[in-house]
Amino acid sequence: MRAAGANLVSFVTIGVLVGCGVALLLERSLSRVLLGIVLIGNGVNLLIVFGGRSGEAPVVGVGDEAAMSDALPQAMVLTAIVITFGFTAFLLAISYRSWYLSGDDEVPDDIEDREIVRRAAQREMSAADLAGEPPTADPQQIDAPAPPREEGPG
């Protein structure tokens, strides 16, 4: 009964790590995104470790082969640690470069984001509706259809 409680606490901890990491990943600040990546990486590493079979050390000749633990999850976690470290270093470099150039690490809106916000405020569609029905029959078609394309000499 005690092992089930420890596993429940472990999986709740993994859920909290991944949940907080996702919440930080959705922020606009690159330093918070970096912390989110680190939390998600650690949560996934713990999940992989707890998904493996427990047992004795996986060394042939030391113990019974049926009682040995599986070494694959441990190898996967070591690989994931290296990948997370490399990705963290990359994000840290991007964050530093952004801070160096602009004075903060906030990710600005790009032109497409601003255009989407403007069209949403004016209730425009982002593309012409070419379904064939007239605008009065289609309440979702707000703007006029796109003009026909002119074919140049080819």
Secondary structure as UniProt FT lines:
FT   HELIX           2..25
FT   HELIX           30..51
FT   TURN            61..62
FT   HELIX           65..67
FT   HELIX           72..102
FT   HELIX           111..121
FT   TURN            122..123
FT   TURN            135..137
FT   TURN            139..140
//
